[in-house]
Amino acid sequence: MTSFWTEGDAIADTAAPDGPVETRWERRQFSAKLVNPANRRKLTVIVIGTGLAGGSAAATLGEAGYHVKSYCYQDSPRRAHSIAAQGGINAAKNYRNDGDSIYRLFYDTVKGGDFRARESNVYRLAQVSVNIIDQCVAQGVPFAREYGGLLDNRSFGGTQVSRTFYARGQTGQQLLLGAYQALERQIAAGNVEMHERHEMLELIIVDGKARGVVVRDLVTGEISTEVADAVVLASGGYGNVFFLSTNAKGCNVTATWRAHRKGAYFANPCYTQIHPTCIPESGSHQSKLTLMSESLRNDGRVWVPKKGGDDREAADIPEDERDYYLERIYPAFGNLVPRDIASRAAKNVCDEGRGVGPGGLGVYLDFADAITRLGQPAVEAKYGNLFEMYARITGEDPYVTPMRIYPAVHYTMGGLWVDYDLQSNIPGLFVVGEANFSDHGANRLGASALMQGLADGYFVLPNTLGNYLASGPYEKVSADHPSVVEARTQVEERLQKFLTINGDRTVDSFHRELGHIMWEYCGMERTEEGLTKAIGLIQALREEFWTRVKVPGVGAELNQNLERAGRVADFFELAELMCVDALHRAESCGGHFRAESQTEDGEALRHDDEFSYVAAWEFAGTGAAPTLHKEDLNFEYVHPTQRSYK
Ligand SMILES: Cc1cc2nc3c(=O)[nH]c(=O)nc-3n(C[C@H](O)[C@H](O)[C@H](O)COP(=O)(O)OP(=O)(O)OC[C@H]3O[C@@H](n4cnc5c(N)ncnc54)[C@H](O)[C@@H]3O)c2cc1C
């Protein structure tokens, strides 16, 4: 089986200090070299992405006085996918006085990630979480408040405290507006140059360091090169490799994959989060799926009929014939078990023939009790926009009939490998937000992606990037440097190739087929046999893509088929690596469930003795066996145990 990969040298995160976890970040900040404010304006940093991670990073670096060049492919920085985030953002403020603390958030996150995350990173995340809320409140983010005026909290999965701050079901939008205002201020001040509708298509490496990018103007098709002293990737997640996901249609892997091809390690690519509460797929015409926020599980109760094949309307099924299976199996956490657990439980009851709705691929999320207990206006105040969205999409009124939900691809815990400083193994290449692999292990707890993106962008990167820049100055790179010219030529040739294949299949048809393979064999449940089969299918489809794809139009204009072709070509290579990673990890953990590795009662069975490491993959060529570098994970504080939410 090892012919699918080869094993290389072990790696380690040498940037994190050791000693007491509580003071590691403070000590790292103190040991980091500083750049004198007067010298900062002489240094240029490229930031790819304007979501919560990239927007907050660019704004903060601009505020600090660096010269920042910021890129996004949308027509405005504030249309980054972060705007879609619904439910909330965690912070260990303990406003509810319900036993929360930095240590508990750290503990919950390491445990929730199924003991596959670094303790140092997670502790820092929990520490910084409290600053994020203060920063956002100061920016005017309208978090929900209680009657007395204090910030309100609710609960998310995998926790027994209320630590999630929210702005109705639009938390991402409000947080992004905060970051966007800060960014716009720096644009107006001349510290940040904003390049909307530009897509990074290649990384430029000079003398082993990341020194720039090749970008395409998506409106005119013009290709240009940009050089800098450092490059930050904040390009988001790659869930759209599955074609159907809750992500925005534009989300893609190109920025990180191009860096991977140039030597950046890709860590834990198989760790995919399948979110339990999404509106079920309604047919083959569909191009995306819609999330119903996890916050709904605070008040909604999940159930299916006790009897298989029961096709009565929900209202006609009496109480004693309903199975509130999460409350039954996991009484301690009930409906708020983590996402990986809730998704698998939904799959199990549907596999037993007890699913509801078309095709039996759905379970109920029922608010009848909450409406009786709190009254409809209170439920509406908390979740109104989500209920409205559900009603518009399904034509059903969730105040009257329970919602129908089913798991869907939502978030990718994997990403480019970074050390404690958020620097990849390529010096000068930093990666923040969902694009890196850093903090969530094998399963991300709800409301922690926004926390991580903003922690990275507002607080961590501005310190650690300064340390790298202070080690310079690095030699200036000119536009005619051979590495710059080579990267540009690679981009031009690739685009030309897409345009000249002139085959007979659309880009989308390939993407859809790839997505089916991934969902079938690398989705909620994986087996050795299925993954091996998937690798063969992906390789064959990739070859077909490069001979049969049809990309109409030309390069020197707005050409969305051309944009998609590049993204799907990268998804093919990523998909293969995801399957290899899933194949090599012969254990179940978090979002990665290997059917061969489960407990007697069907729970995920980890093998800490063999797999307690980060799998960091090195690119070896298209279709060639990648090289695996292992970074051992050590647990000094939260000791790995069988994860139980019972
Ligand atoms: C429907 C939904 C709801 C969610 N709700 C929550 C929630 O309630 N709480 C929570 O914590 N998390 C939530 N998440 C997860 C969270 O929203 C994301 O993980 C997070 O917003 C990602 O932020 P980011 O800044 O890393 O990336 P993004 O917001 O995805 O931004 C990526 C940026 O990179 C740019 N980009 C990408 N590639 C290129 C390229 N090649 N060239 C130029 N620019 C590029 C894009 O233009 C964009 O500006 C939700 C996710 C979804 C899908």
The ligand as a MOL file (V3000), in Angstrom:
LIG
                    3D

  0  0  0     0  0            999 V3000
M  V30 BEGIN CTAB
M  V30 COUNTS 53 58 0 0 0
M  V30 BEGIN ATOM
M  V30 1 C -22.4040 28.7790 5.6530 0
M  V30 2 C -21.2660 28.8530 6.6330 0
M  V30 3 C -21.4810 29.2870 7.9290 0
M  V30 4 C -20.4360 29.3610 8.8400 0
M  V30 5 N -20.6960 29.7980 10.1210 0
M  V30 6 C -19.6700 29.8800 11.0040 0
M  V30 7 C -19.9010 30.3380 12.3280 0
M  V30 8 O -21.0090 30.6700 12.7080 0
M  V30 9 N -18.8380 30.4100 13.1610 0
M  V30 10 C -17.5780 30.0520 12.7930 0
M  V30 11 O -16.6490 30.1580 13.5900 0
M  V30 12 N -17.3430 29.6350 11.5320 0
M  V30 13 C -18.3430 29.5370 10.6310 0
M  V30 14 N -18.0960 29.0890 9.3640 0
M  V30 15 C -16.7080 28.8900 8.9340 0
M  V30 16 C -16.0630 30.2410 8.6270 0
M  V30 17 O -17.0060 31.0860 8.0170 0
M  V30 18 C -14.8520 30.1440 7.7030 0
M  V30 19 O -14.0120 29.1100 8.1070 0
M  V30 20 C -14.0740 31.4440 7.7430 0
M  V30 21 O -14.9200 32.5440 7.5100 0
M  V30 22 C -12.9440 31.4390 6.7330 0
M  V30 23 O -12.3350 32.7020 6.7490 0
M  V30 24 P -11.0180 32.9790 5.9280 0
M  V30 25 O -10.7040 34.4160 6.1120 0
M  V30 26 O -9.9820 31.9890 6.2900 0
M  V30 27 O -11.4170 32.6790 4.4060 0
M  V30 28 P -12.5870 33.2820 3.4640 0
M  V30 29 O -13.5640 34.0990 4.2000 0
M  V30 30 O -13.0720 32.1270 2.6620 0
M  V30 31 O -11.8160 34.2800 2.5230 0
M  V30 32 C -10.9670 33.8290 1.4990 0
M  V30 33 C -10.4340 35.0370 0.7640 0
M  V30 34 O -9.3910 34.6130 -0.0980 0
M  V30 35 C -9.5790 35.1390 -1.3910 0
M  V30 36 N -8.9560 34.2010 -2.3170 0
M  V30 37 C -9.0270 32.8540 -2.3340 0
M  V30 38 N -8.2540 32.3510 -3.3050 0
M  V30 39 C -7.6860 33.4060 -3.9170 0
M  V30 40 C -6.7730 33.5380 -4.9950 0
M  V30 41 N -6.2780 32.4760 -5.6250 0
M  V30 42 N -6.4160 34.7820 -5.3710 0
M  V30 43 C -6.8900 35.8870 -4.7420 0
M  V30 44 N -7.7360 35.8100 -3.6970 0
M  V30 45 C -8.1250 34.5910 -3.2970 0
M  V30 46 C -11.0800 35.2890 -1.5400 0
M  V30 47 O -11.3560 36.2540 -2.5240 0
M  V30 48 C -11.4460 35.7450 -0.1240 0
M  V30 49 O -11.2500 37.1400 -0.0180 0
M  V30 50 C -19.1420 28.9890 8.4490 0
M  V30 51 C -18.9100 28.5380 7.1510 0
M  V30 52 C -19.9660 28.4440 6.2600 0
M  V30 53 C -19.7090 27.8570 4.9120 0
M  V30 END ATOM
M  V30 BEGIN BOND
M  V30 1 1 1 2
M  V30 2 1 2 3
M  V30 3 2 2 52
M  V30 4 2 3 4
M  V30 5 1 4 5
M  V30 6 1 4 50
M  V30 7 2 5 6
M  V30 8 1 6 7
M  V30 9 1 6 13
M  V30 10 2 7 8
M  V30 11 1 7 9
M  V30 12 1 9 10
M  V30 13 2 10 11
M  V30 14 1 10 12
M  V30 15 2 12 13
M  V30 16 1 13 14
M  V30 17 1 14 15
M  V30 18 1 14 50
M  V30 19 1 15 16
M  V30 20 1 16 17
M  V30 21 1 16 18
M  V30 22 1 18 19
M  V30 23 1 18 20
M  V30 24 1 20 21
M  V30 25 1 20 22
M  V30 26 1 22 23
M  V30 27 1 23 24
M  V30 28 2 24 25
M  V30 29 1 24 26
M  V30 30 1 24 27
M  V30 31 1 27 28
M  V30 32 2 28 29
M  V30 33 1 28 30
M  V30 34 1 28 31
M  V30 35 1 31 32
M  V30 36 1 32 33
M  V30 37 1 33 34
M  V30 38 1 33 48
M  V30 39 1 34 35
M  V30 40 1 35 36
M  V30 41 1 35 46
M  V30 42 1 36 37
M  V30 43 1 36 45
M  V30 44 2 37 38
M  V30 45 1 38 39
M  V30 46 1 39 40
M  V30 47 2 39 45
M  V30 48 1 40 41
M  V30 49 2 40 42
M  V30 50 1 42 43
M  V30 51 2 43 44
M  V30 52 1 44 45
M  V30 53 1 46 47
M  V30 54 1 46 48
M  V30 55 1 48 49
M  V30 56 2 50 51
M  V30 57 1 51 52
M  V30 58 1 52 53
M  V30 END BOND
M  V30 END CTAB
M  END
